[in-house]
Amino acid sequence: MACFCKKGEKNQPDKTTGQSRRTIVVNFEKVVPSDVTVQERFIVNSRGMMLFTQKIAPKIKPIGLIFICHGYVDSCSVGSGRELAIDWASEGYITIGIDYEGHGKSDGLFAYIPDVHNLVGDVSLFFDSVRSDPLYHNLPCFLFGNSLGGAVAIEIALRQPSAYAGMILLAPMCKISDKLKPHPVIVNTLRQIAGLFPEKPSTPGADLIDCAFKIPEKRAKIRTSPFYYGEKTRLGTAVSLLNFTDYLESRLGDVTTPFLLCHGSDDKVTDPAVSRVLFEKAASADKNFNCYEGMWHVLLCEPEENRLKVWGDIVDWVLKRSRIAP
């Protein structure tokens, strides 16, 4: 989960297309350390769209690879996604990321996801191309996903159960809570309207920034980002996400990849009770569920004491499963 702009806001650059977003200059909040390298390139997906990809690596011998699946209206190219990759590189891991269609510096109408399955296909194919590099054959690979990224990571793992040594899932959007799911009549109406106006940003709902980030100063800072998206969710995106979570809910018992599942007890965006369902249904022999009392949706943007607790638990879990094959 992260951020991007409202039409008509003063001093806001055009973010409608990938081409326009690629012209935006961002001063990154976290300076890239001298012991870390950054490689950026574009690939073209099966639909002819240019997608931004990124590799951030330590200059020392790496421990493993972290494949990052970012959240809705987030990216790997700027903001928190970029900072997360640098943090992992500082821990000795190569981090691999890709901006989804309609996100960050990739092509597509801003914040529009016509079909999540196509999005997952883009990410999975790119990750496969990296994993096939002989340089990485003896290194353990992990999926890391937050919110929508958690759902993307789960689907990738369902497609390739033995490809990854584990998954780190932060507040994954793997099922719409029964407490939050709209009445079927409303859902049917939404589907009908979305069929006519899929790109229209009109889906009812609370402000995601207010719901996701506990610290008011963090919310204010996000809204000043040149990549902030302040519109309602596009109708076609909402239906696509709803369809995907309905599908994923039916597959939770098929998950066999080891995973660490983390959720804040006070999350207002995704329901921690749904994470409990994933934990109980998953067939994984190695699975852990940490529910953090009083924390919100974006666990790594909590007050510093909380953030360090969550990050420490994540790194410890991954390190214990990073035994490099001979």
C-alpha positions in Angstrom: 0.0 0.0 0.0 1.2 3.5 -0.7 0.5 6.6 -2.5 -0.1 8.9 -5.6 -2.3 12.5 -6.9 -5.7 14.2 -7.2 -6.6 15.8 -10.4 -6.4 19.6 -10.2 -4.1 19.7 -7.2 -1.6 22.6 -7.6 2.1 21.8 -8.4 1.3 18.1 -9.1 2.8 16.6 -12.2 0.8 14.5 -14.7 0.8 10.9 -13.6 -1.9 9.5 -15.9 0.4 7.3 -18.1 3.7 5.4 -17.5 5.4 7.7 -20.0 4.4 10.8 -17.9 5.3 9.2 -14.6 8.8 8.3 -15.9 9.5 12.0 -16.3 8.9 12.7 -12.6 12.1 13.4 -10.6 12.0 12.1 -7.0 14.5 12.9 -4.3 14.6 9.6 -2.4 14.2 9.7 1.3 16.8 7.0 1.9 20.2 7.6 0.5 21.7 4.6 -1.3 24.6 3.3 0.8 28.0 3.1 -0.8 28.1 -0.7 -0.2 24.9 -1.3 -2.2 24.4 -1.3 -6.0 21.3 -0.4 -7.9 20.4 -1.7 -11.4 17.3 -0.5 -13.2 15.9 -1.6 -16.6 12.6 -2.0 -18.5 11.1 -5.2 -19.8 8.1 -5.6 -22.2 5.2 -7.8 -21.2 3.0 -10.0 -23.4 0.6 -7.0 -23.8 3.4 -4.7 -25.2 3.7 -2.7 -22.0 7.0 -1.3 -20.7 7.4 -2.4 -17.0 10.1 -1.0 -14.7 12.3 -3.5 -12.9 14.9 -3.1 -10.2 17.8 -5.0 -8.6 19.4 -3.7 -5.4 22.3 -5.8 -4.2 25.0 -5.7 -1.5 28.6 -5.6 -2.8 29.5 -8.5 -0.5 28.6 -12.1 -1.3 24.8 -12.3 -1.0 22.9 -14.5 1.4 19.9 -15.0 -0.8 17.3 -13.2 -2.9 14.2 -11.3 -1.8 11.5 -10.9 -4.5 9.3 -8.0 -3.5 5.6 -7.8 -4.5 4.5 -4.2 -3.7 1.0 -3.1 -2.6 -1.8 -1.3 -4.4 -0.6 2.2 -5.6 2.8 1.5 -4.3 5.9 0.7 -6.4 9.5 -0.6 -6.2 10.9 2.4 -8.0 10.1 5.1 -5.4 9.2 5.7 -1.8 8.7 2.9 0.7 9.3 0.1 -1.9 12.7 1.5 -2.7 13.6 1.9 0.9 12.5 -1.6 1.7 14.8 -3.0 -1.0 17.8 -1.0 0.4 17.1 -2.3 3.9 17.2 -5.9 2.6 20.4 -5.3 0.7 21.9 -3.9 3.9 21.0 -7.3 5.5 23.0 -9.1 2.8 20.2 -10.0 0.4 19.7 -9.1 -3.3 16.3 -7.6 -3.8 14.3 -7.9 -7.0 11.3 -5.7 -7.8 8.9 -4.8 -10.6 6.4 -2.0 -10.9 3.0 -3.4 -11.7 0.9 -2.3 -14.7 -0.5 1.1 -13.9 2.0 1.7 -11.0 5.2 3.6 -10.5 7.2 3.9 -13.7 5.5 1.1 -15.6 3.0 1.6 -18.5 -0.7 1.7 -17.9 -3.4 4.1 -16.6 -2.4 5.2 -13.1 -3.8 2.9 -10.4 -5.8 0.8 -12.9 -5.7 -3.0 -12.7 -7.9 -4.5 -15.4 -7.0 -8.1 -14.3 -5.0 -9.2 -11.3 -4.2 -12.6 -12.9 -2.4 -10.8 -15.8 -0.5 -8.7 -13.2 0.6 -11.8 -11.4 1.7 -13.4 -14.7 3.9 -10.4 -15.4 5.5 -10.6 -12.0 6.0 -14.3 -12.0 7.6 -14.4 -15.4 10.0 -11.7 -14.5 10.9 -13.4 -11.2 11.5 -16.7 -13.1 13.9 -14.9 -15.5 16.0 -13.8 -12.6 15.9 -17.1 -10.8 17.1 -18.9 -13.9 20.4 -16.9 -13.9 23.1 -19.4 -13.1 24.7 -16.9 -10.7 21.8 -17.4 -8.3 21.2 -21.2 -8.5 22.6 -21.9 -5.0 20.9 -19.0 -3.3 17.6 -19.3 -1.5 14.7 -17.2 -2.9 12.0 -15.6 -0.8 8.8 -13.8 -1.7 7.9 -10.6 0.2 4.5 -9.1 -0.1 2.5 -6.4 1.7 -1.3 -6.1 1.4 -2.1 -6.6 -2.4 1.5 -7.7 -2.7 0.8 -10.5 -0.2 -2.0 -11.8 -2.4 0.3 -11.6 -5.4 3.0 -13.5 -3.6 0.5 -16.3 -2.5 -0.6 -16.7 -6.1 2.9 -17.0 -7.4 3.6 -19.6 -4.7 0.5 -21.5 -5.7 1.7 -21.6 -9.3 5.2 -22.8 -8.3 5.0 -24.4 -4.8 8.7 -25.5 -4.7 10.3 -22.4 -6.3 10.7 -20.3 -3.2 12.2 -21.1 0.2 9.5 -19.1 1.9 7.1 -16.1 1.9 6.9 -13.1 4.2 3.3 -11.9 4.1 2.4 -8.5 5.7 -1.3 -8.0 6.2 -2.1 -9.9 2.9 -5.2 -9.1 1.0 -6.1 -12.7 0.5 -9.9 -12.6 1.2 -12.5 -9.9 1.7 -13.6 -10.1 5.3 -17.2 -11.0 5.9 -17.4 -7.9 8.1 -16.2 -5.6 5.2 -17.6 -7.3 2.1 -20.5 -5.3 0.6 -24.0 -6.8 0.3 -24.4 -8.9 -2.9 -26.8 -6.4 -4.4 -24.1 -3.7 -4.1 -21.5 -6.0 -5.5 -23.7 -6.8 -8.5 -24.4 -3.1 -9.1 -20.7 -2.3 -8.9 -19.9 -5.0 -11.5 -22.5 -3.6 -13.9 -21.3 0.0 -13.6 -17.6 -1.1 -13.8 -18.5 -2.9 -17.1 -19.5 0.5 -18.5 -16.9 2.8 -16.8 -14.0 0.6 -15.7 -11.5 3.5 -15.5 -13.7 5.8 -13.5 -12.3 6.5 -9.9 -15.7 6.2 -8.1 -15.6 3.2 -5.8 -17.0 4.1 -2.4 -14.7 3.6 0.5 -12.7 5.3 3.3 -9.4 7.1 2.7 -6.7 4.5 2.5 -4.0 6.7 3.9 -6.0 7.6 7.0 -6.8 3.9 7.5 -3.4 2.4 6.8 -0.8 4.6 8.6 -0.9 5.2 12.3 1.5 8.2 12.5 -0.2 11.5 11.4 3.1 13.0 10.2 3.6 10.0 8.0 0.2 10.5 6.4 1.0 14.1 5.7 4.3 13.3 4.2 2.8 10.7 1.9 0.3 13.3 0.6 3.2 15.6 -0.5 4.8 12.9 -2.6 4.8 13.6 -6.3 3.6 10.0 -6.7 0.6 10.3 -4.4 -2.7 8.9 -5.7 -5.6 10.6 -3.9 -8.5 9.4 -6.0 -11.1 6.8 -5.2 -10.3 3.3 -6.5 -11.2 2.9 -10.1 -14.3 0.8 -10.7 -12.6 -1.8 -12.9 -9.7 -2.1 -10.3 -12.2 -2.7 -7.5 -14.0 -5.5 -9.4 -10.7 -7.0 -10.5 -9.5 -7.1 -6.8 -12.8 -8.5 -5.7 -12.7 -11.3 -8.3 -9.1 -12.1 -7.4 -9.7 -12.3 -3.7 -12.8 -14.5 -4.2 -10.6 -16.9 -6.2 -7.7 -16.8 -3.7 -10.1 -17.5 -0.8 -10.9 -20.8 -2.5 -7.2 -21.7 -2.7 -6.0 -21.0 0.8 -5.9 -24.7 1.7 -3.6 -25.4 -1.3 -0.7 -23.2 0.0 2.3 -25.4 0.8 5.2 -22.9 0.7 6.7 -22.0 4.1 5.6 -18.6 5.3 5.7 -15.9 8.0 2.4 -14.1 8.3 2.4 -10.7 10.1 -0.7 -8.6 10.9 -1.6 -5.7 13.1 -4.5 -6.3 15.5 -5.9 -2.8 14.7 -5.6 -3.1 10.9 -8.6 -1.3 9.3 -7.6 -2.1 5.7 -7.3 -5.9 5.8 -8.8 -8.1 8.5 -6.4 -9.9 10.9 -9.1 -12.6 11.3 -8.7 -13.4 7.6 -5.0 -13.9 8.1 -5.9 -16.3 10.9 -8.0 -18.3 8.3 -5.0 -18.4 5.9 -2.8 -19.7 8.7 -5.2 -22.4 9.8 -6.1 -23.5 6.3 -2.7 -23.5 4.6 -1.1 -26.9 4.1 2.4 -25.5 4.7 4.4 -27.6 7.2 6.4 -24.5 8.2 4.1 -21.6 8.9 4.2 -18.8 11.5 1.6 -16.2 12.4 2.5 -13.0 14.3 -0.4 -10.8 15.3 1.0 -7.5 16.7 -1.2 -5.9 19.4 -2.4 -2.4 18.6 -0.5 -2.1 15.2 -2.1 -0.9 12.0 -2.0 -2.0 8.4 1.5 -0.8 7.3 3.6 -2.5 9.9 6.9 -1.2 8.7 5.6 2.4 9.1 4.7 2.0 12.7 6.4 4.1 15.5 10.1 3.1 15.6 9.9 0.7 18.5 7.1 -1.2 16.8 8.8 -1.1 13.4 12.0 -2.5 14.8 10.2 -5.3 16.5 8.4 -6.4 13.2 11.6 -6.0 11.1 13.6 -8.0 13.6 11.1 -10.8 13.5 11.1 -10.8 9.7 14.9 -10.8 9.3 15.3 -13.5 12.0 12.8 -15.8 10.2 14.4 -15.4 6.8 18.0 -15.8 8.1 17.1 -19.1 9.8 15.8 -20.4 6.4 18.7 -19.0 4.3 21.0 -22.0 4.5 22.9 -21.9 1.1 22.9 -25.2 -0.8 26.4 -26.7 -1.5 
